[in-house]
Amino acid sequence: MKLSFSWFRPFFWRQKYRFDLGYQFMTFVNFILLVVVTAKSLGFQALPVLILAIPLAFVGVWCWGYFLDRVMNAQQTNEKIWFDRSPINKEHIRKTEEIHKAIIK
């Protein structure tokens, strides 16, 4: 019996894509690290914050990416916005409409 890992590549790619989408969440991680750096002047220990913050940061980044991927359909939304804003696409649509009007006449 041959062991197959063909399922792993698409699975890994989806998780990486979700992590890349969730990278925007890193702003919160930077804030947590700022709190850790200033922990001594604020009067508490930084180690418990670090022990909790680092794993939660990775989980938070992935969860935010999952939310953007599944709920918000981030890829399709980005493509639609890019298509709407692109001057090349606007010119192409205008020329296509001119051709269509010329054919209908």
Rosetta constraint file for C-alpha pairs under 8 A:
AtomPair CA 5 CA 9 HARMONIC 7.71 0.50
AtomPair CA 6 CA 10 HARMONIC 7.94 0.50
AtomPair CA 7 CA 11 HARMONIC 6.32 0.50
AtomPair CA 8 CA 12 HARMONIC 5.85 0.50
AtomPair CA 9 CA 13 HARMONIC 6.10 0.50
AtomPair CA 10 CA 14 HARMONIC 6.14 0.50
AtomPair CA 11 CA 15 HARMONIC 6.42 0.50
AtomPair CA 12 CA 16 HARMONIC 6.16 0.50
AtomPair CA 13 CA 17 HARMONIC 6.04 0.50
AtomPair CA 14 CA 18 HARMONIC 6.16 0.50
AtomPair CA 15 CA 19 HARMONIC 6.12 0.50
AtomPair CA 15 CA 62 HARMONIC 7.69 0.50
AtomPair CA 16 CA 20 HARMONIC 6.10 0.50
AtomPair CA 17 CA 21 HARMONIC 6.22 0.50
AtomPair CA 17 CA 65 HARMONIC 7.68 0.50
AtomPair CA 18 CA 22 HARMONIC 6.10 0.50
AtomPair CA 18 CA 62 HARMONIC 5.99 0.50
AtomPair CA 18 CA 63 HARMONIC 7.98 0.50
AtomPair CA 18 CA 64 HARMONIC 7.83 0.50
AtomPair CA 18 CA 65 HARMONIC 4.21 0.50
AtomPair CA 18 CA 66 HARMONIC 5.36 0.50
AtomPair CA 18 CA 68 HARMONIC 7.77 0.50
AtomPair CA 18 CA 69 HARMONIC 6.47 0.50
AtomPair CA 19 CA 23 HARMONIC 6.20 0.50
AtomPair CA 19 CA 61 HARMONIC 6.09 0.50
AtomPair CA 19 CA 62 HARMONIC 4.85 0.50
AtomPair CA 19 CA 65 HARMONIC 5.47 0.50
AtomPair CA 19 CA 66 HARMONIC 7.82 0.50
AtomPair CA 20 CA 65 HARMONIC 6.92 0.50
AtomPair CA 21 CA 64 HARMONIC 7.49 0.50
AtomPair CA 21 CA 65 HARMONIC 4.62 0.50
AtomPair CA 21 CA 66 HARMONIC 7.95 0.50
AtomPair CA 21 CA 68 HARMONIC 6.89 0.50
AtomPair CA 21 CA 69 HARMONIC 7.52 0.50
AtomPair CA 22 CA 26 HARMONIC 7.82 0.50
AtomPair CA 22 CA 60 HARMONIC 7.90 0.50
AtomPair CA 22 CA 61 HARMONIC 4.66 0.50
AtomPair CA 22 CA 62 HARMONIC 5.77 0.50
AtomPair CA 22 CA 63 HARMONIC 7.17 0.50
AtomPair CA 22 CA 64 HARMONIC 4.81 0.50
AtomPair CA 22 CA 65 HARMONIC 3.72 0.50
AtomPair CA 22 CA 66 HARMONIC 7.45 0.50
AtomPair CA 22 CA 68 HARMONIC 7.47 0.50
AtomPair CA 23 CA 61 HARMONIC 5.92 0.50
AtomPair CA 23 CA 65 HARMONIC 7.41 0.50
AtomPair CA 24 CA 61 HARMONIC 7.66 0.50
AtomPair CA 25 CA 29 HARMONIC 7.14 0.50
AtomPair CA 25 CA 60 HARMONIC 7.13 0.50
AtomPair CA 25 CA 61 HARMONIC 5.46 0.50
AtomPair CA 25 CA 64 HARMONIC 6.84 0.50
AtomPair CA 26 CA 30 HARMONIC 6.19 0.50
AtomPair CA 26 CA 57 HARMONIC 7.51 0.50
AtomPair CA 26 CA 61 HARMONIC 6.86 0.50
AtomPair CA 27 CA 31 HARMONIC 6.41 0.50
AtomPair CA 28 CA 32 HARMONIC 6.31 0.50
AtomPair CA 29 CA 33 HARMONIC 6.25 0.50
AtomPair CA 29 CA 53 HARMONIC 7.65 0.50
AtomPair CA 29 CA 57 HARMONIC 5.96 0.50
AtomPair CA 30 CA 34 HARMONIC 6.19 0.50
AtomPair CA 31 CA 35 HARMONIC 6.34 0.50
AtomPair CA 32 CA 36 HARMONIC 6.27 0.50
AtomPair CA 32 CA 53 HARMONIC 7.09 0.50
AtomPair CA 33 CA 37 HARMONIC 6.17 0.50
AtomPair CA 34 CA 38 HARMONIC 6.30 0.50
AtomPair CA 35 CA 39 HARMONIC 5.78 0.50
AtomPair CA 36 CA 46 HARMONIC 5.21 0.50
AtomPair CA 36 CA 49 HARMONIC 6.94 0.50
AtomPair CA 36 CA 50 HARMONIC 7.18 0.50
AtomPair CA 37 CA 46 HARMONIC 7.68 0.50
AtomPair CA 38 CA 42 HARMONIC 6.28 0.50
AtomPair CA 39 CA 43 HARMONIC 6.13 0.50
AtomPair CA 39 CA 44 HARMONIC 5.56 0.50
AtomPair CA 39 CA 45 HARMONIC 6.18 0.50
AtomPair CA 39 CA 46 HARMONIC 5.71 0.50
AtomPair CA 40 CA 44 HARMONIC 5.99 0.50
AtomPair CA 40 CA 45 HARMONIC 6.63 0.50
AtomPair CA 40 CA 46 HARMONIC 7.49 0.50
AtomPair CA 45 CA 49 HARMONIC 7.64 0.50
AtomPair CA 46 CA 50 HARMONIC 6.16 0.50
AtomPair CA 47 CA 51 HARMONIC 6.09 0.50
AtomPair CA 48 CA 52 HARMONIC 6.30 0.50
AtomPair CA 49 CA 53 HARMONIC 5.65 0.50
AtomPair CA 50 CA 54 HARMONIC 5.89 0.50
AtomPair CA 51 CA 55 HARMONIC 7.35 0.50
AtomPair CA 52 CA 56 HARMONIC 6.17 0.50
AtomPair CA 53 CA 57 HARMONIC 5.77 0.50
AtomPair CA 54 CA 58 HARMONIC 6.60 0.50
AtomPair CA 55 CA 59 HARMONIC 6.28 0.50
AtomPair CA 56 CA 60 HARMONIC 5.78 0.50
AtomPair CA 57 CA 61 HARMONIC 6.03 0.50
AtomPair CA 58 CA 62 HARMONIC 6.23 0.50
AtomPair CA 59 CA 63 HARMONIC 6.03 0.50
AtomPair CA 60 CA 64 HARMONIC 6.02 0.50
AtomPair CA 61 CA 65 HARMONIC 6.22 0.50
AtomPair CA 62 CA 66 HARMONIC 6.05 0.50
AtomPair CA 63 CA 67 HARMONIC 6.09 0.50
AtomPair CA 64 CA 68 HARMONIC 6.21 0.50
AtomPair CA 65 CA 69 HARMONIC 5.97 0.50
AtomPair CA 66 CA 70 HARMONIC 5.88 0.50
AtomPair CA 66 CA 71 HARMONIC 7.86 0.50
AtomPair CA 67 CA 71 HARMONIC 5.30 0.50
AtomPair CA 67 CA 72 HARMONIC 6.66 0.50
AtomPair CA 68 CA 72 HARMONIC 4.78 0.50
AtomPair CA 68 CA 73 HARMONIC 6.05 0.50
AtomPair CA 68 CA 74 HARMONIC 5.42 0.50
AtomPair CA 69 CA 73 HARMONIC 5.04 0.50
AtomPair CA 69 CA 74 HARMONIC 5.53 0.50
AtomPair CA 69 CA 75 HARMONIC 7.34 0.50
AtomPair CA 72 CA 77 HARMONIC 7.78 0.50
AtomPair CA 73 CA 77 HARMONIC 6.25 0.50
AtomPair CA 74 CA 78 HARMONIC 6.04 0.50
AtomPair CA 75 CA 79 HARMONIC 6.27 0.50
AtomPair CA 76 CA 80 HARMONIC 6.13 0.50
AtomPair CA 77 CA 81 HARMONIC 6.17 0.50
AtomPair CA 78 CA 82 HARMONIC 6.04 0.50
AtomPair CA 79 CA 83 HARMONIC 6.01 0.50
AtomPair CA 80 CA 84 HARMONIC 6.13 0.50
AtomPair CA 81 CA 85 HARMONIC 6.16 0.50
AtomPair CA 82 CA 86 HARMONIC 5.96 0.50
AtomPair CA 83 CA 89 HARMONIC 6.42 0.50
AtomPair CA 84 CA 89 HARMONIC 7.49 0.50
AtomPair CA 84 CA 90 HARMONIC 7.56 0.50
AtomPair CA 85 CA 90 HARMONIC 7.98 0.50
AtomPair CA 86 CA 90 HARMONIC 6.47 0.50
AtomPair CA 87 CA 91 HARMONIC 6.17 0.50
AtomPair CA 88 CA 92 HARMONIC 6.13 0.50
AtomPair CA 89 CA 93 HARMONIC 6.11 0.50
AtomPair CA 90 CA 94 HARMONIC 6.16 0.50
AtomPair CA 91 CA 95 HARMONIC 6.20 0.50
AtomPair CA 92 CA 96 HARMONIC 6.08 0.50
AtomPair CA 93 CA 97 HARMONIC 6.13 0.50
AtomPair CA 94 CA 98 HARMONIC 6.33 0.50
AtomPair CA 95 CA 99 HARMONIC 6.24 0.50
AtomPair CA 96 CA 100 HARMONIC 6.10 0.50
AtomPair CA 97 CA 101 HARMONIC 6.09 0.50
AtomPair CA 98 CA 102 HARMONIC 6.17 0.50
AtomPair CA 99 CA 103 HARMONIC 6.18 0.50
AtomPair CA 100 CA 104 HARMONIC 6.26 0.50
AtomPair CA 101 CA 105 HARMONIC 6.36 0.50
